[in-house]
Amino acid sequence: MADQAGLKWVGVIFATVTLAVMITTGMVVKGYAVGSYSLDSATTISDR
């Protein structure tokens, strides 16, 4: 049987990583919505 204290710490670690990913994703989506980031910034040969 698994140690419950160890499983609690594994859960805390996974929850922390999940929260960090959610915050980072939200910041990136907000950046694209506001216009801070752009997907069309690369210049191609056809643009010249």
Steps between C-alpha positions, in 0.01 A plus 500: 500500500626849413600749766222758534735781601710437189192498280389829654831663402475359147151649476624838621779496241261409217252768614776763506620408151143500370434844647823637352409368154149645524632845599762496223240395242266774614774761470589387147136499389452846649813620319365379167157653571646839590739494204831477683588192297451449128515190284563705183830658598719279276595636160480250215632516144151567363469811719792676326 
